[in-house]
Amino acid sequence: MDATWAESLRKKLDEHYIWPALYTFKFIVPKGKEEEVKRLFPLHESTERHSKNGNYTSVTIQMMMPGSDAVIDIYRAASGIEGIIAL
């Protein structure tokens, strides 16, 4: 993740949210990677939905975030999970 991406996301987040705010993270991961995503949010409940063929899982987590930098930090941490797609 480069600095241009982070700055663009920060600008969009700050235009659409008044911090602190409840933010919804949604990731799609290959089957078996769900726990890696959930470890990023140890104190929060997640909702999971499996793909039609069961090869992928959508993981959704809502979390009160203090600001756009905290949201970007989560996305940076998640980028280390192999095969992850952030929505």
PDB file of N, CA, C and O in Angstrom:
ATOM      1  N   MET A   1       0.841  -1.178   0.000  1.00  0.00           N
ATOM      2  CA  MET A   1       0.000   0.000   0.000  1.00  0.00           C
ATOM      3  C   MET A   1       0.886   1.241   0.000  1.00  0.00           C
ATOM      4  O   MET A   1       1.717   1.445   0.885  1.00  0.00           O
ATOM      5  N   ASP A   2       0.681   2.039  -1.000  1.00  0.00           N
ATOM      6  CA  ASP A   2       1.541   3.213  -1.113  1.00  0.00           C
ATOM      7  C   ASP A   2       0.917   4.446  -0.463  1.00  0.00           C
ATOM      8  O   ASP A   2      -0.249   4.435  -0.067  1.00  0.00           O
ATOM      9  N   ALA A   3       1.703   5.492  -0.364  1.00  0.00           N
ATOM     10  CA  ALA A   3       1.274   6.726   0.299  1.00  0.00           C
ATOM     11  C   ALA A   3       0.128   7.395  -0.454  1.00  0.00           C
ATOM     12  O   ALA A   3      -0.742   8.003   0.170  1.00  0.00           O
ATOM     13  N   THR A   4       0.110   7.294  -1.777  1.00  0.00           N
ATOM     14  CA  THR A   4      -0.959   7.890  -2.575  1.00  0.00           C
ATOM     15  C   THR A   4      -2.296   7.241  -2.249  1.00  0.00           C
ATOM     16  O   THR A   4      -3.306   7.926  -2.095  1.00  0.00           O
ATOM     17  N   TRP A   5      -2.295   5.906  -2.145  1.00  0.00           N
ATOM     18  CA  TRP A   5      -3.508   5.180  -1.783  1.00  0.00           C
ATOM     19  C   TRP A   5      -4.000   5.623  -0.413  1.00  0.00           C
ATOM     20  O   TRP A   5      -5.183   5.917  -0.244  1.00  0.00           O
ATOM     21  N   ALA A   6      -3.109   5.674   0.561  1.00  0.00           N
ATOM     22  CA  ALA A   6      -3.495   6.042   1.924  1.00  0.00           C
ATOM     23  C   ALA A   6      -4.047   7.462   1.975  1.00  0.00           C
ATOM     24  O   ALA A   6      -5.045   7.711   2.650  1.00  0.00           O
ATOM     25  N   GLU A   7      -3.418   8.385   1.278  1.00  0.00           N
ATOM     26  CA  GLU A   7      -3.885   9.775   1.289  1.00  0.00           C
ATOM     27  C   GLU A   7      -5.248   9.903   0.614  1.00  0.00           C
ATOM     28  O   GLU A   7      -6.106  10.652   1.081  1.00  0.00           O
ATOM     29  N   SER A   8      -5.448   9.181  -0.473  1.00  0.00           N
ATOM     30  CA  SER A   8      -6.731   9.198  -1.166  1.00  0.00           C
ATOM     31  C   SER A   8      -7.840   8.645  -0.270  1.00  0.00           C
ATOM     32  O   SER A   8      -8.925   9.220  -0.190  1.00  0.00           O
ATOM     33  N   LEU A   9      -7.563   7.539   0.393  1.00  0.00           N
ATOM     34  CA  LEU A   9      -8.542   6.942   1.298  1.00  0.00           C
ATOM     35  C   LEU A   9      -8.818   7.869   2.475  1.00  0.00           C
ATOM     36  O   LEU A   9      -9.974   8.048   2.860  1.00  0.00           O
ATOM     37  N   ARG A  10      -7.785   8.455   3.046  1.00  0.00           N
ATOM     38  CA  ARG A  10      -7.954   9.388   4.171  1.00  0.00           C
ATOM     39  C   ARG A  10      -8.890  10.536   3.779  1.00  0.00           C
ATOM     40  O   ARG A  10      -9.790  10.903   4.534  1.00  0.00           O
ATOM     41  N   LYS A  11      -8.666  11.088   2.599  1.00  0.00           N
ATOM     42  CA  LYS A  11      -9.501  12.203   2.127  1.00  0.00           C
ATOM     43  C   LYS A  11     -10.958  11.767   1.991  1.00  0.00           C
ATOM     44  O   LYS A  11     -11.860  12.481   2.430  1.00  0.00           O
ATOM     45  N   LYS A  12     -11.195  10.604   1.389  1.00  0.00           N
ATOM     46  CA  LYS A  12     -12.563  10.110   1.211  1.00  0.00           C
ATOM     47  C   LYS A  12     -13.229   9.831   2.556  1.00  0.00           C
ATOM     48  O   LYS A  12     -14.393  10.179   2.758  1.00  0.00           O
ATOM     49  N   LEU A  13     -12.501   9.211   3.465  1.00  0.00           N
ATOM     50  CA  LEU A  13     -13.064   8.913   4.777  1.00  0.00           C
ATOM     51  C   LEU A  13     -13.426  10.192   5.525  1.00  0.00           C
ATOM     52  O   LEU A  13     -14.498  10.286   6.124  1.00  0.00           O
ATOM     53  N   ASP A  14     -12.537  11.163   5.489  1.00  0.00           N
ATOM     54  CA  ASP A  14     -12.780  12.412   6.208  1.00  0.00           C
ATOM     55  C   ASP A  14     -13.920  13.224   5.597  1.00  0.00           C
ATOM     56  O   ASP A  14     -14.550  14.025   6.288  1.00  0.00           O
ATOM     57  N   GLU A  15     -14.188  13.023   4.315  1.00  0.00           N
ATOM     58  CA  GLU A  15     -15.318  13.696   3.677  1.00  0.00           C
ATOM     59  C   GLU A  15     -16.656  13.065   4.059  1.00  0.00           C
ATOM     60  O   GLU A  15     -17.681  13.745   4.085  1.00  0.00           O
ATOM     61  N   HIS A  16     -16.644  11.753   4.359  1.00  0.00           N
ATOM     62  CA  HIS A  16     -17.889  11.028   4.593  1.00  0.00           C
ATOM     63  C   HIS A  16     -18.189  10.706   6.047  1.00  0.00           C
ATOM     64  O   HIS A  16     -19.312  10.309   6.360  1.00  0.00           O
ATOM     65  N   TYR A  17     -17.242  10.860   6.931  1.00  0.00           N
ATOM     66  CA  TYR A  17     -17.444  10.502   8.339  1.00  0.00           C
ATOM     67  C   TYR A  17     -17.100  11.680   9.240  1.00  0.00           C
ATOM     68  O   TYR A  17     -16.239  12.502   8.924  1.00  0.00           O
ATOM     69  N   ILE A  18     -17.787  11.738  10.356  1.00  0.00           N
ATOM     70  CA  ILE A  18     -17.451  12.657  11.440  1.00  0.00           C
ATOM     71  C   ILE A  18     -16.921  11.766  12.559  1.00  0.00           C
ATOM     72  O   ILE A  18     -17.669  10.974  13.132  1.00  0.00           O
ATOM     73  N   TRP A  19     -15.664  11.893  12.861  1.00  0.00           N
ATOM     74  CA  TRP A  19     -14.983  11.006  13.816  1.00  0.00           C
ATOM     75  C   TRP A  19     -15.200  11.458  15.253  1.00  0.00           C
ATOM     76  O   TRP A  19     -15.277  12.658  15.517  1.00  0.00           O
ATOM     77  N   PRO A  20     -15.300  10.520  16.181  1.00  0.00           N
ATOM     78  CA  PRO A  20     -15.315   9.068  16.014  1.00  0.00           C
ATOM     79  C   PRO A  20     -16.613   8.611  15.354  1.00  0.00           C
ATOM     80  O   PRO A  20     -17.645   9.274  15.456  1.00  0.00           O
ATOM     81  N   ALA A  21     -16.541   7.460  14.674  1.00  0.00           N
ATOM     82  CA  ALA A  21     -17.696   6.944  13.942  1.00  0.00           C
ATOM     83  C   ALA A  21     -17.662   5.425  13.898  1.00  0.00           C
ATOM     84  O   ALA A  21     -16.601   4.806  13.987  1.00  0.00           O
ATOM     85  N   LEU A  22     -18.840   4.840  13.759  1.00  0.00           N
ATOM     86  CA  LEU A  22     -18.945   3.402  13.567  1.00  0.00           C
ATOM     87  C   LEU A  22     -18.575   3.120  12.114  1.00  0.00           C
ATOM     88  O   LEU A  22     -19.186   3.663  11.193  1.00  0.00           O
ATOM     89  N   TYR A  23     -17.580   2.274  11.918  1.00  0.00           N
ATOM     90  CA  TYR A  23     -17.083   1.980  10.577  1.00  0.00           C
ATOM     91  C   TYR A  23     -17.253   0.492  10.315  1.00  0.00           C
ATOM     92  O   TYR A  23     -16.991  -0.333  11.191  1.00  0.00           O
ATOM     93  N   THR A  24     -17.691   0.152   9.114  1.00  0.00           N
ATOM     94  CA  THR A  24     -17.879  -1.249   8.737  1.00  0.00           C
ATOM     95  C   THR A  24     -16.726  -1.691   7.849  1.00  0.00           C
ATOM     96  O   THR A  24     -16.495  -1.132   6.777  1.00  0.00           O
ATOM     97  N   PHE A  25     -16.010  -2.702   8.316  1.00  0.00           N
ATOM     98  CA  PHE A  25     -14.946  -3.322   7.531  1.00  0.00           C
ATOM     99  C   PHE A  25     -15.528  -4.564   6.880  1.00  0.00           C
ATOM    100  O   PHE A  25     -16.233  -5.337   7.529  1.00  0.00           O
ATOM    101  N   LYS A  26     -15.240  -4.758   5.612  1.00  0.00           N
ATOM    102  CA  LYS A  26     -15.689  -5.957   4.918  1.00  0.00           C
ATOM    103  C   LYS A  26     -14.529  -6.491   4.090  1.00  0.00           C
ATOM    104  O   LYS A  26     -13.923  -5.781   3.287  1.00  0.00           O
ATOM    105  N   PHE A  27     -14.246  -7.758   4.315  1.00  0.00           N
ATOM    106  CA  PHE A  27     -13.144  -8.409   3.615  1.00  0.00           C
ATOM    107  C   PHE A  27     -13.638  -9.708   3.002  1.00  0.00           C
ATOM    108  O   PHE A  27     -14.537 -10.354   3.542  1.00  0.00           O
ATOM    109  N   ILE A  28     -13.059 -10.088   1.888  1.00  0.00           N
ATOM    110  CA  ILE A  28     -13.285 -11.403   1.299  1.00  0.00           C
ATOM    111  C   ILE A  28     -11.953 -12.123   1.361  1.00  0.00           C
ATOM    112  O   ILE A  28     -10.926 -11.606   0.923  1.00  0.00           O
ATOM    113  N   VAL A  29     -11.990 -13.335   1.916  1.00  0.00           N
ATOM    114  CA  VAL A  29     -10.765 -14.112   2.078  1.00  0.00           C
ATOM    115  C   VAL A  29     -10.973 -15.536   1.588  1.00  0.00           C
ATOM    116  O   VAL A  29     -12.097 -16.039   1.600  1.00  0.00           O
ATOM    117  N   PRO A  30      -9.898 -16.191   1.157  1.00  0.00           N
ATOM    118  CA  PRO A  30     -10.011 -17.596   0.802  1.00  0.00           C
ATOM    119  C   PRO A  30     -10.411 -18.419   2.033  1.00  0.00           C
ATOM    120  O   PRO A  30     -10.091 -18.062   3.167  1.00  0.00           O
ATOM    121  N   LYS A  31     -11.100 -19.502   1.790  1.00  0.00           N
ATOM    122  CA  LYS A  31     -11.514 -20.404   2.865  1.00  0.00           C
ATOM    123  C   LYS A  31     -10.305 -20.752   3.735  1.00  0.00           C
ATOM    124  O   LYS A  31      -9.237 -21.084   3.221  1.00  0.00           O
ATOM    125  N   GLY A  32     -10.482 -20.673   5.039  1.00  0.00           N
ATOM    126  CA  GLY A  32      -9.413 -20.985   5.983  1.00  0.00           C
ATOM    127  C   GLY A  32      -8.657 -19.770   6.495  1.00  0.00           C
ATOM    128  O   GLY A  32      -7.856 -19.894   7.421  1.00  0.00           O
ATOM    129  N   LYS A  33      -8.894 -18.601   5.917  1.00  0.00           N
ATOM    130  CA  LYS A  33      -8.198 -17.378   6.336  1.00  0.00           C
ATOM    131  C   LYS A  33      -9.058 -16.492   7.245  1.00  0.00           C
ATOM    132  O   LYS A  33      -8.624 -15.410   7.638  1.00  0.00           O
ATOM    133  N   GLU A  34     -10.261 -16.938   7.578  1.00  0.00           N
ATOM    134  CA  GLU A  34     -11.188 -16.132   8.371  1.00  0.00           C
ATOM    135  C   GLU A  34     -10.608 -15.740   9.727  1.00  0.00           C
ATOM    136  O   GLU A  34     -10.770 -14.604  10.170  1.00  0.00           O
ATOM    137  N   GLU A  35      -9.949 -16.660  10.369  1.00  0.00           N
ATOM    138  CA  GLU A  35      -9.406 -16.394  11.702  1.00  0.00           C
ATOM    139  C   GLU A  35      -8.321 -15.322  11.667  1.00  0.00           C
ATOM    140  O   GLU A  35      -8.178 -14.557  12.621  1.00  0.00           O
ATOM    141  N   GLU A  36      -7.562 -15.260  10.585  1.00  0.00           N
ATOM    142  CA  GLU A  36      -6.533 -14.227  10.470  1.00  0.00           C
ATOM    143  C   GLU A  36      -7.168 -12.833  10.456  1.00  0.00           C
ATOM    144  O   GLU A  36      -6.634 -11.895  11.048  1.00  0.00           O
ATOM    145  N   VAL A  37      -8.302 -12.708   9.779  1.00  0.00           N
ATOM    146  CA  VAL A  37      -9.010 -11.426   9.754  1.00  0.00           C
ATOM    147  C   VAL A  37      -9.565 -11.125  11.141  1.00  0.00           C
ATOM    148  O   VAL A  37      -9.411 -10.011  11.643  1.00  0.00           O
ATOM    149  N   LYS A  38     -10.201 -12.097  11.754  1.00  0.00           N
ATOM    150  CA  LYS A  38     -10.832 -11.874  13.060  1.00  0.00           C
ATOM    151  C   LYS A  38      -9.813 -11.515  14.135  1.00  0.00           C
ATOM    152  O   LYS A  38     -10.151 -10.825  15.096  1.00  0.00           O
ATOM    153  N   ARG A  39      -8.582 -11.968  13.991  1.00  0.00           N
ATOM    154  CA  ARG A  39      -7.530 -11.603  14.957  1.00  0.00           C
ATOM    155  C   ARG A  39      -7.212 -10.112  14.935  1.00  0.00           C
ATOM    156  O   ARG A  39      -6.681  -9.583  15.912  1.00  0.00           O
ATOM    157  N   LEU A  40      -7.521  -9.435  13.854  1.00  0.00           N
ATOM    158  CA  LEU A  40      -7.317  -7.986  13.782  1.00  0.00           C
ATOM    159  C   LEU A  40      -8.323  -7.243  14.652  1.00  0.00           C
ATOM    160  O   LEU A  40      -8.125  -6.072  14.977  1.00  0.00           O
ATOM    161  N   PHE A  41      -9.413  -7.931  15.032  1.00  0.00           N
ATOM    162  CA  PHE A  41     -10.510  -7.332  15.793  1.00  0.00           C
ATOM    163  C   PHE A  41     -10.854  -8.227  16.979  1.00  0.00           C
ATOM    164  O   PHE A  41     -11.972  -8.740  17.044  1.00  0.00           O
ATOM    165  N   PRO A  42      -9.941  -8.431  17.910  1.00  0.00           N
ATOM    166  CA  PRO A  42     -10.136  -9.443  18.961  1.00  0.00           C
ATOM    167  C   PRO A  42     -11.343  -9.209  19.869  1.00  0.00           C
ATOM    168  O   PRO A  42     -11.861 -10.167  20.441  1.00  0.00           O
ATOM    169  N   LEU A  43     -11.798  -7.988  20.017  1.00  0.00           N
ATOM    170  CA  LEU A  43     -12.904  -7.695  20.929  1.00  0.00           C
ATOM    171  C   LEU A  43     -14.231  -7.474  20.210  1.00  0.00           C
ATOM    172  O   LEU A  43     -15.198  -7.036  20.832  1.00  0.00           O
ATOM    173  N   HIS A  44     -14.296  -7.765  18.927  1.00  0.00           N
ATOM    174  CA  HIS A  44     -15.497  -7.462  18.147  1.00  0.00           C
ATOM    175  C   HIS A  44     -16.070  -8.712  17.478  1.00  0.00           C
ATOM    176  O   HIS A  44     -15.344  -9.615  17.063  1.00  0.00           O
ATOM    177  N   GLU A  45     -17.386  -8.727  17.391  1.00  0.00           N
ATOM    178  CA  GLU A  45     -18.095  -9.812  16.718  1.00  0.00           C
ATOM    179  C   GLU A  45     -17.981  -9.629  15.208  1.00  0.00           C
ATOM    180  O   GLU A  45     -17.905  -8.507  14.708  1.00  0.00           O
ATOM    181  N   SER A  46     -17.972 -10.738  14.502  1.00  0.00           N
ATOM    182  CA  SER A  46     -17.931 -10.675  13.043  1.00  0.00           C
ATOM    183  C   SER A  46     -19.112 -11.447  12.475  1.00  0.00           C
ATOM    184  O   SER A  46     -19.676 -12.328  13.124  1.00  0.00           O
ATOM    185  N   THR A  47     -19.468 -11.097  11.256  1.00  0.00           N
ATOM    186  CA  THR A  47     -20.486 -11.821  10.509  1.00  0.00           C
ATOM    187  C   THR A  47     -19.773 -12.450   9.325  1.00  0.00           C
ATOM    188  O   THR A  47     -18.991 -11.794   8.637  1.00  0.00           O
ATOM    189  N   GLU A  48     -20.047 -13.719   9.094  1.00  0.00           N
ATOM    190  CA  GLU A  48     -19.403 -14.420   7.987  1.00  0.00           C
ATOM    191  C   GLU A  48     -20.450 -14.939   7.016  1.00  0.00           C
ATOM    192  O   GLU A  48     -21.540 -15.364   7.402  1.00  0.00           O
ATOM    193  N   ARG A  49     -20.086 -14.890   5.759  1.00  0.00           N
ATOM    194  CA  ARG A  49     -20.952 -15.438   4.722  1.00  0.00           C
ATOM    195  C   ARG A  49     -20.057 -16.148   3.718  1.00  0.00           C
ATOM    196  O   ARG A  49     -19.100 -15.568   3.204  1.00  0.00           O
ATOM    197  N   HIS A  50     -20.375 -17.407   3.445  1.00  0.00           N
ATOM    198  CA  HIS A  50     -19.566 -18.212   2.540  1.00  0.00           C
ATOM    199  C   HIS A  50     -20.054 -18.062   1.096  1.00  0.00           C
ATOM    200  O   HIS A  50     -21.244 -17.875   0.844  1.00  0.00           O
ATOM    201  N   SER A  51     -19.123 -18.145   0.173  1.00  0.00           N
ATOM    202  CA  SER A  51     -19.470 -18.043  -1.241  1.00  0.00           C
ATOM    203  C   SER A  51     -20.259 -19.276  -1.678  1.00  0.00           C
ATOM    204  O   SER A  51     -20.311 -20.282  -0.970  1.00  0.00           O
ATOM    205  N   LYS A  52     -20.854 -19.179  -2.827  1.00  0.00           N
ATOM    206  CA  LYS A  52     -21.692 -20.262  -3.354  1.00  0.00           C
ATOM    207  C   LYS A  52     -20.962 -21.602  -3.372  1.00  0.00           C
ATOM    208  O   LYS A  52     -21.528 -22.625  -2.986  1.00  0.00           O
ATOM    209  N   ASN A  53     -19.725 -21.599  -3.814  1.00  0.00           N
ATOM    210  CA  ASN A  53     -18.946 -22.838  -3.884  1.00  0.00           C
ATOM    211  C   ASN A  53     -18.131 -23.108  -2.629  1.00  0.00           C
ATOM    212  O   ASN A  53     -17.466 -24.139  -2.526  1.00  0.00           O
ATOM    213  N   GLY A  54     -18.180 -22.185  -1.677  1.00  0.00           N
ATOM    214  CA  GLY A  54     -17.471 -22.389  -0.419  1.00  0.00           C
ATOM    215  C   GLY A  54     -15.986 -22.115  -0.466  1.00  0.00           C
ATOM    216  O   GLY A  54     -15.272 -22.446   0.481  1.00  0.00           O
ATOM    217  N   ASN A  55     -15.499 -21.518  -1.542  1.00  0.00           N
ATOM    218  CA  ASN A  55     -14.066 -21.251  -1.668  1.00  0.00           C
ATOM    219  C   ASN A  55     -13.638 -19.969  -0.970  1.00  0.00           C
ATOM    220  O   ASN A  55     -12.468 -19.809  -0.624  1.00  0.00           O
ATOM    221  N   TYR A  56     -14.582 -19.054  -0.761  1.00  0.00           N
ATOM    222  CA  TYR A  56     -14.294 -17.753  -0.164  1.00  0.00           C
ATOM    223  C   TYR A  56     -15.292 -17.453   0.946  1.00  0.00           C
ATOM    224  O   TYR A  56     -16.400 -17.989   0.978  1.00  0.00           O
ATOM    225  N   THR A  57     -14.869 -16.582   1.852  1.00  0.00           N
ATOM    226  CA  THR A  57     -15.734 -16.154   2.939  1.00  0.00           C
ATOM    227  C   THR A  57     -15.682 -14.636   3.033  1.00  0.00           C
ATOM    228  O   THR A  57     -14.611 -14.030   2.985  1.00  0.00           O
ATOM    229  N   SER A  58     -16.852 -14.037   3.167  1.00  0.00           N
ATOM    230  CA  SER A  58     -16.957 -12.604   3.418  1.00  0.00           C
ATOM    231  C   SER A  58     -17.006 -12.417   4.929  1.00  0.00           C
ATOM    232  O   SER A  58     -17.828 -13.032   5.608  1.00  0.00           O
ATOM    233  N   VAL A  59     -16.132 -11.574   5.454  1.00  0.00           N
ATOM    234  CA  VAL A  59     -16.083 -11.290   6.886  1.00  0.00           C
ATOM    235  C   VAL A  59     -16.381  -9.807   7.075  1.00  0.00           C
ATOM    236  O   VAL A  59     -15.686  -8.948   6.531  1.00  0.00           O
ATOM    237  N   THR A  60     -17.428  -9.516   7.857  1.00  0.00           N
ATOM    238  CA  THR A  60     -17.844  -8.135   8.111  1.00  0.00           C
ATOM    239  C   THR A  60     -17.744  -7.843   9.599  1.00  0.00           C
ATOM    240  O   THR A  60     -18.198  -8.631  10.428  1.00  0.00           O
ATOM    241  N   ILE A  61     -17.149  -6.710   9.928  1.00  0.00           N
ATOM    242  CA  ILE A  61     -16.973  -6.308  11.322  1.00  0.00           C
ATOM    243  C   ILE A  61     -17.251  -4.818  11.429  1.00  0.00           C
ATOM    244  O   ILE A  61     -16.739  -4.025  10.639  1.00  0.00           O
ATOM    245  N   GLN A  62     -18.062  -4.439  12.408  1.00  0.00           N
ATOM    246  CA  GLN A  62     -18.308  -3.027  12.683  1.00  0.00           C
ATOM    247  C   GLN A  62     -17.525  -2.650  13.929  1.00  0.00           C
ATOM    248  O   GLN A  62     -17.472  -3.399  14.904  1.00  0.00           O
ATOM    249  N   MET A  63     -16.921  -1.476  13.873  1.00  0.00           N
ATOM    250  CA  MET A  63     -16.064  -1.052  14.973  1.00  0.00           C
ATOM    251  C   MET A  63     -16.072   0.469  15.077  1.00  0.00           C
ATOM    252  O   MET A  63     -16.012   1.167  14.065  1.00  0.00           O
ATOM    253  N   MET A  64     -16.146   0.978  16.306  1.00  0.00           N
ATOM    254  CA  MET A  64     -16.066   2.423  16.519  1.00  0.00           C
ATOM    255  C   MET A  64     -14.610   2.826  16.299  1.00  0.00           C
ATOM    256  O   MET A  64     -13.703   2.324  16.963  1.00  0.00           O
ATOM    257  N   MET A  65     -14.409   3.731  15.366  1.00  0.00           N
ATOM    258  CA  MET A  65     -13.062   4.157  15.009  1.00  0.00           C
ATOM    259  C   MET A  65     -12.864   5.625  15.380  1.00  0.00           C
ATOM    260  O   MET A  65     -13.767   6.441  15.195  1.00  0.00           O
ATOM    261  N   PRO A  66     -11.672   5.964  15.911  1.00  0.00           N
ATOM    262  CA  PRO A  66     -11.413   7.344  16.333  1.00  0.00           C
ATOM    263  C   PRO A  66     -11.130   8.296  15.175  1.00  0.00           C
ATOM    264  O   PRO A  66     -11.315   9.506  15.308  1.00  0.00           O
ATOM    265  N   GLY A  67     -10.682   7.757  14.035  1.00  0.00           N
ATOM    266  CA  GLY A  67     -10.347   8.622  12.907  1.00  0.00           C
ATOM    267  C   GLY A  67      -9.901   7.832  11.693  1.00  0.00           C
ATOM    268  O   GLY A  67      -9.760   6.610  11.747  1.00  0.00           O
ATOM    269  N   SER A  68      -9.684   8.532  10.611  1.00  0.00           N
ATOM    270  CA  SER A  68      -9.312   7.882   9.355  1.00  0.00           C
ATOM    271  C   SER A  68      -7.965   7.172   9.436  1.00  0.00           C
ATOM    272  O   SER A  68      -7.776   6.140   8.792  1.00  0.00           O
ATOM    273  N   ASP A  69      -7.028   7.704  10.214  1.00  0.00           N
ATOM    274  CA  ASP A  69      -5.721   7.049  10.338  1.00  0.00           C
ATOM    275  C   ASP A  69      -5.851   5.660  10.963  1.00  0.00           C
ATOM    276  O   ASP A  69      -5.126   4.741  10.582  1.00  0.00           O
ATOM    277  N   ALA A  70      -6.763   5.502  11.913  1.00  0.00           N
ATOM    278  CA  ALA A  70      -6.978   4.195  12.547  1.00  0.00           C
ATOM    279  C   ALA A  70      -7.577   3.210  11.550  1.00  0.00           C
ATOM    280  O   ALA A  70      -7.230   2.029  11.560  1.00  0.00           O
ATOM    281  N   VAL A  71      -8.465   3.683  10.697  1.00  0.00           N
ATOM    282  CA  VAL A  71      -9.058   2.825   9.664  1.00  0.00           C
ATOM    283  C   VAL A  71      -7.959   2.369   8.696  1.00  0.00           C
ATOM    284  O   VAL A  71      -7.885   1.192   8.344  1.00  0.00           O
ATOM    285  N   ILE A  72      -7.128   3.287   8.280  1.00  0.00           N
ATOM    286  CA  ILE A  72      -6.039   2.959   7.356  1.00  0.00           C
ATOM    287  C   ILE A  72      -5.069   1.970   7.995  1.00  0.00           C
ATOM    288  O   ILE A  72      -4.565   1.078   7.312  1.00  0.00           O
ATOM    289  N   ASP A  73      -4.801   2.110   9.281  1.00  0.00           N
ATOM    290  CA  ASP A  73      -3.925   1.162   9.980  1.00  0.00           C
ATOM    291  C   ASP A  73      -4.479  -0.252   9.921  1.00  0.00           C
ATOM    292  O   ASP A  73      -3.722  -1.207   9.744  1.00  0.00           O
ATOM    293  N   ILE A  74      -5.793  -0.398  10.067  1.00  0.00           N
ATOM    294  CA  ILE A  74      -6.420  -1.727   9.979  1.00  0.00           C
ATOM    295  C   ILE A  74      -6.249  -2.294   8.576  1.00  0.00           C
ATOM    296  O   ILE A  74      -5.888  -3.459   8.413  1.00  0.00           O
ATOM    297  N   TYR A  75      -6.506  -1.475   7.570  1.00  0.00           N
ATOM    298  CA  TYR A  75      -6.339  -1.950   6.194  1.00  0.00           C
ATOM    299  C   TYR A  75      -4.886  -2.341   5.905  1.00  0.00           C
ATOM    300  O   TYR A  75      -4.635  -3.317   5.198  1.00  0.00           O
ATOM    301  N   ARG A  76      -3.945  -1.592   6.443  1.00  0.00           N
ATOM    302  CA  ARG A  76      -2.526  -1.952   6.248  1.00  0.00           C
ATOM    303  C   ARG A  76      -2.212  -3.291   6.913  1.00  0.00           C
ATOM    304  O   ARG A  76      -1.513  -4.123   6.333  1.00  0.00           O
ATOM    305  N   ALA A  77      -2.724  -3.502   8.125  1.00  0.00           N
ATOM    306  CA  ALA A  77      -2.498  -4.772   8.819  1.00  0.00           C
ATOM    307  C   ALA A  77      -3.153  -5.924   8.056  1.00  0.00           C
ATOM    308  O   ALA A  77      -2.584  -7.011   7.956  1.00  0.00           O
ATOM    309  N   ALA A  78      -4.336  -5.685   7.525  1.00  0.00           N
ATOM    310  CA  ALA A  78      -5.057  -6.729   6.790  1.00  0.00           C
ATOM    311  C   ALA A  78      -4.356  -7.079   5.479  1.00  0.00           C
ATOM    312  O   ALA A  78      -4.464  -8.207   4.998  1.00  0.00           O
ATOM    313  N   SER A  79      -3.654  -6.137   4.912  1.00  0.00           N
ATOM    314  CA  SER A  79      -3.008  -6.393   3.614  1.00  0.00           C
ATOM    315  C   SER A  79      -1.955  -7.495   3.690  1.00  0.00           C
ATOM    316  O   SER A  79      -1.521  -8.017   2.663  1.00  0.00           O
ATOM    317  N   GLY A  80      -1.548  -7.843   4.901  1.00  0.00           N
ATOM    318  CA  GLY A  80      -0.579  -8.919   5.073  1.00  0.00           C
ATOM    319  C   GLY A  80      -1.198 -10.320   5.007  1.00  0.00           C
ATOM    320  O   GLY A  80      -0.479 -11.319   5.043  1.00  0.00           O
ATOM    321  N   ILE A  81      -2.510 -10.390   4.912  1.00  0.00           N
ATOM    322  CA  ILE A  81      -3.202 -11.690   4.830  1.00  0.00           C
ATOM    323  C   ILE A  81      -3.261 -12.104   3.371  1.00  0.00           C
ATOM    324  O   ILE A  81      -3.791 -11.384   2.525  1.00  0.00           O
ATOM    325  N   GLU A  82      -2.717 -13.261   3.095  1.00  0.00           N
ATOM    326  CA  GLU A  82      -2.642 -13.747   1.714  1.00  0.00           C
ATOM    327  C   GLU A  82      -4.027 -13.931   1.097  1.00  0.00           C
ATOM    328  O   GLU A  82      -4.886 -14.592   1.680  1.00  0.00           O
ATOM    329  N   GLY A  83      -4.242 -13.347  -0.076  1.00  0.00           N
ATOM    330  CA  GLY A  83      -5.475 -13.528  -0.823  1.00  0.00           C
ATOM    331  C   GLY A  83      -6.622 -12.641  -0.396  1.00  0.00           C
ATOM    332  O   GLY A  83      -7.729 -12.793  -0.913  1.00  0.00           O
ATOM    333  N   ILE A  84      -6.403 -11.719   0.529  1.00  0.00           N
ATOM    334  CA  ILE A  84      -7.483 -10.872   1.037  1.00  0.00           C
ATOM    335  C   ILE A  84      -7.901  -9.818   0.012  1.00  0.00           C
ATOM    336  O   ILE A  84      -7.083  -9.287  -0.739  1.00  0.00           O
ATOM    337  N   ILE A  85      -9.200  -9.538   0.010  1.00  0.00           N
ATOM    338  CA  ILE A  85      -9.762  -8.455  -0.796  1.00  0.00           C
ATOM    339  C   ILE A  85     -10.529  -7.573   0.174  1.00  0.00           C
ATOM    340  O   ILE A  85     -11.426  -8.056   0.863  1.00  0.00           O
ATOM    341  N   ALA A  86     -10.202  -6.315   0.241  1.00  0.00           N
ATOM    342  CA  ALA A  86     -10.898  -5.368   1.114  1.00  0.00           C
ATOM    343  C   ALA A  86     -11.946  -4.645   0.289  1.00  0.00           C
ATOM    344  O   ALA A  86     -11.670  -4.161  -0.809  1.00  0.00           O
ATOM    345  N   LEU A  87     -13.146  -4.578   0.830  1.00  0.00           N
ATOM    346  CA  LEU A  87     -14.230  -3.873   0.124  1.00  0.00           C
ATOM    347  C   LEU A  87     -14.534  -2.570   0.812  1.00  0.00           C
ATOM    348  O   LEU A  87     -15.415  -1.830   0.373  1.00  0.00           O
TER     349      LEU A  87
END
